Amino acid sequence: MKRAGLLNEIIEIYKVVWEKDKYGSQVETLELVTTTRARVIYNNGSRNIENSEIVHNYNKTFIVRYYVPINDYDKILWQGKYYRVLSIDSNREYQEKTINTELIND
């Protein structure tokens, strides 16, 4: 990556693990995969009303090094908020991965 100095934000990548609780139902838990540096780019955002509730829809792009382990089912924690991975594009020429995400509204 030619512009490694732009990786100025620290993000955590979590893997989703499904476990059974004591009642037999499946519960989603998050397991830390890695902590890495990234460049964060704001794409767009909006405020919508869904089911009589205000929901903030924000899309961000995270650019990380090529060797960072991540897949389409992982979640990214950045500044106390979780983001769902929408797509991952690998660029071998620049040794980087571009990860398009959206904010998870809980």
N, C-alpha and C positions, 0 to 999 in steps of 0.2 A: 504494500500500500504506500503510495508515494506521499500522501498527506496524513501521516500517522498522528501529527500534532492536533488534528481535528477531533480525535477520539477523546473528548474531554469530559464525558459523563460516565458515571459508573452505574451499570445495570446488573441485575441478578436474573438468571434464567432458571425457571422452575419446570420440572417434569410433573405431569399430572399422573397420580397413582390412585387407582380405585381399590378400596379395601372394604371388607365387610365389617360392620359394627356388631355389637353383641345381640342386636335384634335381627340380623341377617340381611339388612339392606345395604346397598352399596353407597359408600361415602367417598367423595373426591377429596384427596389430600394432595398437597404440593410438596415436592422433594427438590431441594436445591441441587442444580446440576453444576453451575459455575457462576462466578462473578467476573465480569469483564468490562472493558472500556468500550464506549460506543459514541458515535456522533448521532445526535437526535435532531430530526427535522420535522417541524410542524407542517402537516399537509392541509387539513381542514377541520372544521368543527361546527357543530350546530346544537341547538337546544330544541328538543321535541317533546311532545306530550304523548305518552303511551300508557294506556290503562289508568288514566287520571293521575299520572305521575310525570314530573318533569325529568327527562333523561338527557344527559349531555353526551353527545356522540363526537368523540375526538379521534382523529386518525393521525398517527405519527409513523415516521420511518426511522428505524434504527440501522445504522451502518456499523458493522463489526468486522473484525479480522476473519479471513477465510477459514481458519482452523477452528473457530468457535463451534462447539457441538449444539445444534438446535434443530428441531423439526417442527412440522406444522401444528402439532398438538401441545407444544410448550407454551408457557406464559412468561411474560417479562415484567419484572418489578422495577419501576423507576419513579423516584420521588414519592414513594408511598402509595402508588397506584399500580394496579395490574393491567396489562395489555394482552389481548388475544392476538395470536399470530394469524394473519390472513394469507400471506404469501412470503416465500423466500426466494431470492434471486442470487445465484452465485456468479461472481465475476472473477475468473482466474487471472485475467490480465492485470487487474488492480489488486488482487489478493484480498477481496472483500466480499461480504454478504450484505445484501440489502433486504431488510425485514420490514414488511408493511404490516401494521398493527391497528387495532382499534381498542379504545378504552372499555374495560369491563365495568358495567354499571350494576352494582349489587344493592 
